[in-house]
Amino acid sequence: MPLFRNNHDPPATQRFLAEETVEVERKAFTATLWENPLGRFVRLTENVNGHLNHIVIPASGLPDVTAMLARLALHSASPTSPPEPRPPKT
């Protein structure tokens, strides 16, 4: 496999900005903020006994993702009441 997408393009430059980790039960979750020429992103990494899963969220979507998780956290104490649907975007 070639190092670059074609023979003359270098890999995208990524710059690390910040990182935080939290452990929940037997899992560790790490959020890493980084940027490249396409913009800023948060990479969420789940580490379960050495097995890594990743998702990448553009920084522009963080307010929506944060609001979604906050709504779910409010309802997590009462599993019998489903979370309210996300309000429509206007």
N, CA, C and O atoms as CSV, one atom per row, in Angstrom:
chain,resi,resn,atom,element,x,y,z
A,1,MET,N,N,0.853,-1.184,0.000
A,1,MET,CA,C,0.000,0.000,0.000
A,1,MET,C,C,0.889,1.235,0.000
A,1,MET,O,O,1.823,1.304,0.799
A,2,PRO,N,N,0.634,2.218,-0.870
A,2,PRO,CA,C,1.499,3.396,-0.921
A,2,PRO,C,C,1.306,4.266,0.308
A,2,PRO,O,O,0.260,4.234,0.957
A,3,LEU,N,N,2.335,5.041,0.615
A,3,LEU,CA,C,2.273,5.955,1.749
A,3,LEU,C,C,1.265,7.066,1.516
A,3,LEU,O,O,0.589,7.495,2.450
A,4,PHE,N,N,1.157,7.532,0.289
A,4,PHE,CA,C,0.291,8.659,-0.025
A,4,PHE,C,C,-0.845,8.207,-0.936
A,4,PHE,O,O,-0.774,7.152,-1.567
A,5,ARG,N,N,-1.894,9.027,-0.992
A,5,ARG,CA,C,-3.025,8.701,-1.858
A,5,ARG,C,C,-2.585,8.563,-3.310
A,5,ARG,O,O,-3.081,7.703,-4.037
A,6,ASN,N,N,-1.671,9.395,-3.717
A,6,ASN,CA,C,-1.020,9.227,-5.008
A,6,ASN,C,C,0.468,9.461,-4.769
A,6,ASN,O,O,0.873,9.633,-3.619
A,7,ASN,N,N,1.260,9.474,-5.765
A,7,ASN,CA,C,2.706,9.508,-5.564
A,7,ASN,C,C,3.268,10.870,-5.183
A,7,ASN,O,O,4.460,10.969,-4.892
A,8,HIS,N,N,2.455,11.928,-5.174
A,8,HIS,CA,C,3.021,13.246,-4.881
A,8,HIS,C,C,2.320,14.012,-3.768
A,8,HIS,O,O,2.784,15.092,-3.403
A,9,ASP,N,N,1.216,13.501,-3.209
A,9,ASP,CA,C,0.530,14.200,-2.115
A,9,ASP,C,C,1.022,13.709,-0.762
A,9,ASP,O,O,0.937,12.514,-0.480
A,10,PRO,N,N,1.539,14.609,0.092
A,10,PRO,CA,C,1.896,14.189,1.449
A,10,PRO,C,C,0.634,13.945,2.265
A,10,PRO,O,O,-0.436,14.428,1.894
A,11,PRO,N,N,0.733,13.210,3.366
A,11,PRO,CA,C,-0.449,13.000,4.212
A,11,PRO,C,C,-0.913,14.321,4.819
A,11,PRO,O,O,-0.126,15.253,4.983
A,12,ALA,N,N,-2.192,14.386,5.146
A,12,ALA,CA,C,-2.737,15.600,5.761
A,12,ALA,C,C,-2.032,15.883,7.075
A,12,ALA,O,O,-1.750,14.967,7.848
A,13,THR,N,N,-1.752,17.140,7.323
A,13,THR,CA,C,-1.112,17.541,8.567
A,13,THR,C,C,-2.162,17.619,9.664
A,13,THR,O,O,-3.173,18.306,9.518
A,14,GLN,N,N,-1.922,16.921,10.753
A,14,GLN,CA,C,-2.817,16.964,11.898
A,14,GLN,C,C,-2.087,17.602,13.065
A,14,GLN,O,O,-0.902,17.352,13.285
A,15,ARG,N,N,-2.809,18.432,13.813
A,15,ARG,CA,C,-2.213,19.080,14.979
A,15,ARG,C,C,-3.071,18.771,16.199
A,15,ARG,O,O,-4.269,19.051,16.218
A,16,PHE,N,N,-2.440,18.191,17.214
A,16,PHE,CA,C,-3.087,17.857,18.478
A,16,PHE,C,C,-3.356,19.139,19.250
A,16,PHE,O,O,-2.491,20.012,19.324
A,17,LEU,N,N,-4.567,19.263,19.836
A,17,LEU,CA,C,-4.917,20.461,20.601
A,17,LEU,C,C,-5.212,20.164,22.069
A,17,LEU,O,O,-4.785,20.917,22.944
A,18,ALA,N,N,-5.930,19.085,22.353
A,18,ALA,CA,C,-6.280,18.763,23.748
A,18,ALA,C,C,-6.769,17.328,23.823
A,18,ALA,O,O,-7.151,16.730,22.818
A,19,GLU,N,N,-6.749,16.779,25.056
A,19,GLU,CA,C,-7.216,15.409,25.247
A,19,GLU,C,C,-7.689,15.223,26.676
A,19,GLU,O,O,-7.093,15.754,27.614
A,20,GLU,N,N,-8.771,14.461,26.836
A,20,GLU,CA,C,-9.278,14.099,28.159
A,20,GLU,C,C,-9.737,12.650,28.125
A,20,GLU,O,O,-10.225,12.162,27.106
A,21,THR,N,N,-9.571,11.959,29.274
A,21,THR,CA,C,-9.965,10.561,29.390
A,21,THR,C,C,-10.826,10.379,30.627
A,21,THR,O,O,-10.578,10.992,31.665
A,22,VAL,N,N,-11.846,9.528,30.508
A,22,VAL,CA,C,-12.686,9.165,31.642
A,22,VAL,C,C,-12.857,7.652,31.611
A,22,VAL,O,O,-13.003,7.055,30.544
A,23,GLU,N,N,-12.838,7.034,32.802
A,23,GLU,CA,C,-13.047,5.592,32.895
A,23,GLU,C,C,-14.437,5.323,33.445
A,23,GLU,O,O,-14.845,5.904,34.451
A,24,VAL,N,N,-15.158,4.437,32.775
A,24,VAL,CA,C,-16.506,4.047,33.175
A,24,VAL,C,C,-16.547,2.529,33.174
A,24,VAL,O,O,-16.431,1.888,32.130
A,25,GLU,N,N,-16.714,1.968,34.358
A,25,GLU,CA,C,-16.715,0.517,34.538
A,25,GLU,C,C,-15.431,-0.065,33.943
A,25,GLU,O,O,-14.344,0.307,34.385
A,26,ARG,N,N,-15.514,-0.954,32.966
A,26,ARG,CA,C,-14.299,-1.554,32.436
A,26,ARG,C,C,-13.833,-0.904,31.135
A,26,ARG,O,O,-12.980,-1.447,30.433
A,27,LYS,N,N,-14.402,0.267,30.819
A,27,LYS,CA,C,-14.082,0.973,29.578
A,27,LYS,C,C,-13.381,2.291,29.881
A,27,LYS,O,O,-13.620,2.916,30.914
A,28,ALA,N,N,-12.526,2.694,28.977
A,28,ALA,CA,C,-11.911,4.022,29.037
A,28,ALA,C,C,-12.333,4.772,27.776
A,28,ALA,O,O,-12.242,4.237,26.671
A,29,PHE,N,N,-12.789,5.998,27.943
A,29,PHE,CA,C,-13.190,6.842,26.824
A,29,PHE,C,C,-12.239,8.031,26.770
A,29,PHE,O,O,-12.047,8.729,27.766
A,30,THR,N,N,-11.646,8.257,25.602
A,30,THR,CA,C,-10.736,9.372,25.409
A,30,THR,C,C,-11.286,10.272,24.321
A,30,THR,O,O,-11.645,9.805,23.241
A,31,ALA,N,N,-11.351,11.566,24.606
A,31,ALA,CA,C,-11.758,12.565,23.620
A,31,ALA,C,C,-10.520,13.378,23.269
A,31,ALA,O,O,-9.885,13.970,24.141
A,32,THR,N,N,-10.187,13.402,21.992
A,32,THR,CA,C,-9.015,14.127,21.523
A,32,THR,C,C,-9.461,15.194,20.528
A,32,THR,O,O,-10.123,14.893,19.535
A,33,LEU,N,N,-9.089,16.442,20.806
A,33,LEU,CA,C,-9.374,17.549,19.900
A,33,LEU,C,C,-8.150,17.765,19.030
A,33,LEU,O,O,-7.039,17.926,19.536
A,34,TRP,N,N,-8.357,17.769,17.711
A,34,TRP,CA,C,-7.252,17.968,16.788
A,34,TRP,C,C,-7.750,18.724,15.583
A,34,TRP,O,O,-8.956,18.846,15.368
A,35,GLU,N,N,-6.811,19.238,14.789
A,35,GLU,CA,C,-7.199,19.956,13.583
A,35,GLU,C,C,-6.308,19.558,12.422
A,35,GLU,O,O,-5.172,19.121,12.607
A,36,ASN,N,N,-6.842,19.716,11.235
A,36,ASN,CA,C,-6.092,19.499,10.008
A,36,ASN,C,C,-6.588,20.543,9.012
A,36,ASN,O,O,-7.420,21.374,9.377
A,37,PRO,N,N,-6.117,20.533,7.791
A,37,PRO,CA,C,-6.564,21.560,6.840
A,37,PRO,C,C,-8.076,21.578,6.589
A,37,PRO,O,O,-8.596,22.577,6.091
A,38,LEU,N,N,-8.784,20.509,6.918
A,38,LEU,CA,C,-10.234,20.479,6.730
A,38,LEU,C,C,-11.009,21.086,7.893
A,38,LEU,O,O,-12.201,21.357,7.751
A,39,GLY,N,N,-10.367,21.307,9.040
A,39,GLY,CA,C,-11.032,21.900,10.192
A,39,GLY,C,C,-10.650,21.210,11.490
A,39,GLY,O,O,-9.668,20.470,11.552
A,40,ARG,N,N,-11.447,21.464,12.536
A,40,ARG,CA,C,-11.223,20.859,13.849
A,40,ARG,C,C,-12.198,19.714,14.056
A,40,ARG,O,O,-13.335,19.743,13.587
A,41,PHE,N,N,-11.714,18.696,14.778
A,41,PHE,CA,C,-12.495,17.483,15.001
A,41,PHE,C,C,-12.236,16.958,16.397
A,41,PHE,O,O,-11.191,17.224,16.990
A,42,VAL,N,N,-13.205,16.203,16.921
A,42,VAL,CA,C,-13.010,15.463,18.164
A,42,VAL,C,C,-13.058,13.986,17.808
A,42,VAL,O,O,-14.016,13.517,17.194
A,43,ARG,N,N,-12.035,13.267,18.191
A,43,ARG,CA,C,-12.015,11.810,18.007
A,43,ARG,C,C,-12.343,11.188,19.358
A,43,ARG,O,O,-11.614,11.392,20.328
A,44,LEU,N,N,-13.429,10.435,19.428
A,44,LEU,CA,C,-13.798,9.695,20.631
A,44,LEU,C,C,-13.305,8.269,20.463
A,44,LEU,O,O,-13.629,7.597,19.484
A,45,THR,N,N,-12.518,7.817,21.432
A,45,THR,CA,C,-11.970,6.465,21.385
A,45,THR,C,C,-12.465,5.695,22.587
A,45,THR,O,O,-12.329,6.145,23.724
A,46,GLU,N,N,-13.036,4.537,22.334
A,46,GLU,CA,C,-13.458,3.618,23.386
A,46,GLU,C,C,-12.407,2.513,23.454
A,46,GLU,O,O,-12.106,1.875,22.445
A,47,ASN,N,N,-11.858,2.291,24.625
A,47,ASN,CA,C,-10.861,1.238,24.821
A,47,ASN,C,C,-11.436,0.217,25.792
A,47,ASN,O,O,-11.640,0.505,26.971
A,48,VAL,N,N,-11.693,-0.982,25.273
A,48,VAL,CA,C,-12.201,-2.077,26.097
A,48,VAL,C,C,-11.189,-3.212,26.010
A,48,VAL,O,O,-11.100,-3.904,24.995
A,49,ASN,N,N,-10.438,-3.393,27.073
A,49,ASN,CA,C,-9.434,-4.460,27.124
A,49,ASN,C,C,-8.517,-4.452,25.895
A,49,ASN,O,O,-8.208,-5.506,25.340
A,50,GLY,N,N,-8.092,-3.272,25.480
A,50,GLY,CA,C,-7.170,-3.160,24.353
A,50,GLY,C,C,-7.825,-3.089,22.990
A,50,GLY,O,O,-7.141,-2.844,21.996
A,51,HIS,N,N,-9.136,-3.296,22.912
A,51,HIS,CA,C,-9.849,-3.183,21.640
A,51,HIS,C,C,-10.334,-1.739,21.508
A,51,HIS,O,O,-11.056,-1.246,22.374
A,52,LEU,N,N,-9.937,-1.058,20.422
A,52,LEU,CA,C,-10.265,0.352,20.236
A,52,LEU,C,C,-11.359,0.538,19.197
A,52,LEU,O,O,-11.339,-0.086,18.136
A,53,ASN,N,N,-12.311,1.399,19.514
A,53,ASN,CA,C,-13.342,1.842,18.571
A,53,ASN,C,C,-13.271,3.366,18.530
A,53,ASN,O,O,-13.081,4.012,19.561
A,54,HIS,N,N,-13.423,3.934,17.346
A,54,HIS,CA,C,-13.318,5.383,17.180
A,54,HIS,C,C,-14.536,5.938,16.459
A,54,HIS,O,O,-15.125,5.283,15.600
A,55,ILE,N,N,-14.899,7.158,16.827
A,55,ILE,CA,C,-15.793,7.965,16.008
A,55,ILE,C,C,-15.182,9.354,15.954
A,55,ILE,O,O,-14.520,9.787,16.897
A,56,VAL,N,N,-15.402,10.044,14.858
A,56,VAL,CA,C,-14.872,11.392,14.682
A,56,VAL,C,C,-16.049,12.327,14.460
A,56,VAL,O,O,-16.913,12.076,13.620
A,57,ILE,N,N,-16.066,13.415,15.232
A,57,ILE,CA,C,-17.145,14.395,15.156
A,57,ILE,C,C,-16.541,15.733,14.758
A,57,ILE,O,O,-15.634,16.216,15.436
A,58,PRO,N,N,-17.016,16.345,13.681
A,58,PRO,CA,C,-16.550,17.688,13.356
A,58,PRO,C,C,-16.884,18.643,14.503
A,58,PRO,O,O,-17.955,18.542,15.103
A,59,ALA,N,N,-15.988,19.553,14.802
A,59,ALA,CA,C,-16.200,20.483,15.917
A,59,ALA,C,C,-17.493,21.265,15.743
A,59,ALA,O,O,-18.114,21.649,16.734
A,60,SER,N,N,-17.910,21.510,14.509
A,60,SER,CA,C,-19.161,22.243,14.276
A,60,SER,C,C,-20.376,21.473,14.795
A,60,SER,O,O,-21.417,22.078,15.051
A,61,GLY,N,N,-20.265,20.162,14.953
A,61,GLY,CA,C,-21.368,19.358,15.458
A,61,GLY,C,C,-21.354,19.121,16.952
A,61,GLY,O,O,-22.282,18.519,17.492
A,62,LEU,N,N,-20.315,19.584,17.631
A,62,LEU,CA,C,-20.210,19.329,19.073
A,62,LEU,C,C,-21.365,19.888,19.892
A,62,LEU,O,O,-21.819,19.200,20.807
A,63,PRO,N,N,-21.874,21.097,19.622
A,63,PRO,CA,C,-23.024,21.569,20.416
A,63,PRO,C,C,-24.233,20.643,20.299
A,63,PRO,O,O,-24.909,20.390,21.297
A,64,ASP,N,N,-24.517,20.135,19.098
A,64,ASP,CA,C,-25.656,19.225,18.927
A,64,ASP,C,C,-25.424,17.897,19.636
A,64,ASP,O,O,-26.334,17.374,20.279
A,65,VAL,N,N,-24.217,17.345,19.527
A,65,VAL,CA,C,-23.901,16.070,20.174
A,65,VAL,C,C,-23.926,16.228,21.688
A,65,VAL,O,O,-24.431,15.357,22.397
A,66,THR,N,N,-23.385,17.332,22.184
A,66,THR,CA,C,-23.388,17.599,23.628
A,66,THR,C,C,-24.823,17.722,24.147
A,66,THR,O,O,-25.150,17.175,25.201
A,67,ALA,N,N,-25.674,18.433,23.418
A,67,ALA,CA,C,-27.078,18.584,23.831
A,67,ALA,C,C,-27.786,17.231,23.823
A,67,ALA,O,O,-28.577,16.939,24.721
A,68,MET,N,N,-27.506,16.405,22.818
A,68,MET,CA,C,-28.121,15.082,22.742
A,68,MET,C,C,-27.723,14.246,23.955
A,68,MET,O,O,-28.576,13.622,24.587
A,69,LEU,N,N,-26.428,14.231,24.280
A,69,LEU,CA,C,-25.961,13.449,25.430
A,69,LEU,C,C,-26.520,13.996,26.738
A,69,LEU,O,O,-26.828,13.223,27.645
A,70,ALA,N,N,-26.657,15.311,26.850
A,70,ALA,CA,C,-27.222,15.903,28.065
A,70,ALA,C,C,-28.674,15.476,28.246
A,70,ALA,O,O,-29.103,15.176,29.359
A,71,ARG,N,N,-29.438,15.450,27.139
A,71,ARG,CA,C,-30.842,15.002,27.235
A,71,ARG,C,C,-30.905,13.542,27.670
A,71,ARG,O,O,-31.725,13.181,28.514
A,72,LEU,N,N,-30.045,12.702,27.097
A,72,LEU,CA,C,-30.049,11.292,27.473
A,72,LEU,C,C,-29.605,11.101,28.919
A,72,LEU,O,O,-30.127,10.232,29.617
A,73,ALA,N,N,-28.641,11.912,29.378
A,73,ALA,CA,C,-28.179,11.807,30.762
A,73,ALA,C,C,-29.303,12.157,31.737
A,73,ALA,O,O,-29.415,11.541,32.797
A,74,LEU,N,N,-30.130,13.135,31.387
A,74,LEU,CA,C,-31.258,13.502,32.252
A,74,LEU,C,C,-32.227,12.346,32.424
A,74,LEU,O,O,-32.814,12.175,33.492
A,75,HIS,N,N,-32.394,11.557,31.377
A,75,HIS,CA,C,-33.353,10.460,31.415
A,75,HIS,C,C,-32.734,9.143,31.875
A,75,HIS,O,O,-33.454,8.162,32.063
A,76,SER,N,N,-31.441,9.104,32.056
A,76,SER,CA,C,-30.801,7.835,32.418
A,76,SER,C,C,-31.175,7.370,33.824
A,76,SER,O,O,-31.115,6.174,34.112
A,77,ALA,N,N,-31.557,8.287,34.695
A,77,ALA,CA,C,-31.948,7.904,36.051
A,77,ALA,C,C,-33.342,7.286,36.075
A,77,ALA,O,O,-33.702,6.609,37.039
A,78,SER,N,N,-34.114,7.508,35.042
A,78,SER,CA,C,-35.473,6.979,34.983
A,78,SER,C,C,-35.659,6.233,33.662
A,78,SER,O,O,-36.182,6.796,32.701
A,79,PRO,N,N,-35.230,4.960,33.610
A,79,PRO,CA,C,-35.284,4.240,32.337
A,79,PRO,C,C,-36.698,3.986,31.818
A,79,PRO,O,O,-36.863,3.611,30.657
A,80,THR,N,N,-37.721,4.182,32.652
A,80,THR,CA,C,-39.089,3.945,32.180
A,80,THR,C,C,-39.622,5.105,31.362
A,80,THR,O,O,-40.565,4.930,30.590
A,81,SER,N,N,-39.033,6.299,31.514
A,81,SER,CA,C,-39.506,7.431,30.714
A,81,SER,C,C,-38.535,7.658,29.555
A,81,SER,O,O,-37.362,7.960,29.776
A,82,PRO,N,N,-39.026,7.511,28.316
A,82,PRO,CA,C,-38.132,7.689,27.177
A,82,PRO,C,C,-37.718,9.144,27.031
A,82,PRO,O,O,-38.458,10.041,27.436
A,83,PRO,N,N,-36.549,9.389,26.460
A,83,PRO,CA,C,-36.132,10.776,26.262
A,83,PRO,C,C,-37.059,11.478,25.292
A,83,PRO,O,O,-37.615,10.863,24.382
A,84,GLU,N,N,-37.217,12.776,25.500
A,84,GLU,CA,C,-38.033,13.555,24.588
A,84,GLU,C,C,-37.308,13.633,23.252
A,84,GLU,O,O,-36.078,13.655,23.212
A,85,PRO,N,N,-38.065,13.673,22.156
A,85,PRO,CA,C,-37.399,13.767,20.851
A,85,PRO,C,C,-36.645,15.080,20.715
A,85,PRO,O,O,-36.980,16.084,21.342
A,86,ARG,N,N,-35.631,15.041,19.890
A,86,ARG,CA,C,-34.819,16.224,19.637
A,86,ARG,C,C,-35.687,17.281,18.979
A,86,ARG,O,O,-36.450,16.983,18.060
A,87,PRO,N,N,-35.569,18.535,19.456
A,87,PRO,CA,C,-36.363,19.593,18.812
A,87,PRO,C,C,-35.899,19.777,17.369
A,87,PRO,O,O,-34.711,19.648,17.073
A,88,PRO,N,N,-36.848,20.082,16.462
A,88,PRO,CA,C,-36.453,20.263,15.056
A,88,PRO,C,C,-35.583,21.501,14.897
A,88,PRO,O,O,-35.730,22.487,15.620
A,89,LYS,N,N,-34.665,21.423,13.924
A,89,LYS,CA,C,-33.833,22.595,13.618
A,89,LYS,C,C,-34.657,23.600,12.840
A,89,LYS,O,O,-35.481,23.248,11.996
A,90,THR,N,N,-34.408,24.864,13.150
A,90,THR,CA,C,-35.138,25.909,12.431
A,90,THR,C,C,-34.212,26.710,11.576
A,90,THR,O,O,-34.649,27.638,10.894
